[in-house]
């Protein structure tokens, strides 16, 4: 299997591991936002 080798790879790997892992939890009191009624990408 091919691997990526580049300058700074070890820094990126160790930086990724320095952040604590947290599971995202759904809050029933705060539902996901509804999409905008008139998104900018739909206007022409």
C-alpha positions as CSV (number, residue, x, y, z in Angstrom):
1,X,0.0,0.0,0.0
2,X,1.4,3.4,-0.9
3,X,2.3,5.9,1.8
4,X,2.6,9.6,1.8
5,X,6.0,11.0,2.8
6,X,6.5,14.8,3.0
7,X,8.4,17.3,5.1
8,X,6.4,18.1,8.2
9,X,4.4,14.9,8.2
10,X,5.4,14.0,11.8
11,X,4.5,17.5,13.0
12,X,1.0,17.3,11.5
13,X,0.5,13.8,13.0
14,X,1.6,14.8,16.5
15,X,-0.4,18.1,16.3
16,X,-3.5,16.0,15.5
17,X,-3.0,13.8,18.5
18,X,-2.5,16.8,20.9
19,X,-6.2,17.6,20.9
20,X,-8.5,15.7,23.2
21,X,-11.2,13.5,21.6
22,X,-14.8,14.4,22.5
23,X,-17.9,12.6,21.2
24,X,-20.5,15.0,19.7
25,X,-23.8,14.7,21.5
26,X,-27.2,15.8,20.0
27,X,-29.0,18.3,22.1
28,X,-32.8,17.8,21.8
29,X,-33.4,21.3,23.2
30,X,-31.4,22.8,20.3
31,X,-32.5,21.2,17.0
32,X,-30.4,21.5,13.9
33,X,-31.0,24.8,12.1
34,X,-33.4,24.9,9.1
35,X,-31.9,25.9,5.8
36,X,-32.2,29.5,4.7
37,X,-35.4,30.3,2.7
38,X,-33.5,32.1,0.0
39,X,-29.9,30.9,-0.2
40,X,-27.5,33.1,-2.1
41,X,-26.4,30.3,-4.4
42,X,-29.9,29.9,-5.7
43,X,-30.3,33.5,-6.7
44,X,-29.3,34.3,-10.2
